[in-house]
Amino acid sequence: MDSVKLAAVFISIAFLVAFVVMLNVKTLLLTSVNQINQLRESLGKVKISSVSSSPKNITLSIYNPFNVSIYIYNVSGPYVTLDQPVKVSPNTTEDFVILITNPGSFYNLANARQENITLYMGLGNFNFTQVVNI
């Protein structure tokens, strides 16, 4: 009879430990999901606007509202390229230049509102993309 009571106590303790572990995992998961949602909402605070353009390039401005630097690693899209990566310091606005490789075709797409430029950016250890329609 004593061995049955001892086994019941061990099983009860095992269930309590499992419950505490499950509760902690649930809390960690909810915290992670909340952080991802907050990051996604705060990325909307990054402002990108057009400053000027010429037949060979477009100058864009980006505002960094965060306390860490944002890096623009690359751009992709028909007829555009980034000359070099750009670092945007915390709480500042920086201009950067996108080079146009085929001006005639680029401006035909831009006039038809079909020219989308994808910016590949990094914020801390988090990489993301932003599509800009010219």
Secondary structure, 3 states (H helix, E strand, C coil): CHHHHHHHHHHHHHHHHHHHHHHHHHHHHHHHHHHHHHHHHHHCCCEEEEEEECCCEEEEEEEECCCCCEEEEEEECCCEEECCCEEECCCEEEEEEEEECCHHHHHHHHHCCCCEEEEEEEECCEEEEEEEEC
